């Protein structure tokens, strides 16, 4: 059993909620793409969703290792009814930037708490998160280059 301070427990629980919301948003985008037969976009966001689910599981594991019951705060509203890939790109960038900020806060709180086990788990997630921010930027560039042409964007992601 690893000890987790009373400060870090709610932060970890909020991070689980955050990761699960990200997963659900990306599944919503994948569903939107599927209804338009955009298999490349669908697969891309399904893969992103899987990554977010994996992050949530890692943090759930930390709480389980600390013998803390799983408590997930409310998950914010999941957007749907997308009208363009520009809208999706903007949401994607916003999600990844906010996730980086939240993970950094959690990492620095773990460091301040001298919770080496927690910071050792969060640090690689943070490194991966920075890569995900880069992916959202590249997606935005692809959207811009496709100039609103969903077929071209879809082909670029296959």
C-alpha angles and dihedrals in degrees: 000000000000118000117237121189124238087248095058100042096072090041090055091047091051089049090055089052090048093050092046091050089051089051092051093047090052091047088052090053091047090051091050090051092048091056088056094046091245097147096171093054090042093053093044094055093040087058091048089051091052090053092052091049089052091054091051090051092051091054092044086055091054091055092046090051088054090050090243118147116243111257117170118195118225114295113232123242114295112226120230138159094071116192102191145006088245088063090048092047091052091049091046092053091046093050095048094045092050092046090053091051093049093047091049090053090050092047094050091046089053090049091049089048089049088235094154094173091056096043090048089057096042096046096068089043088054091050090051090046091057088053089051090054087055089051091053090051091050090049089052090051090050090050090051093048091048088056094213094314102135094189092055091047091048092051091049090056097048 
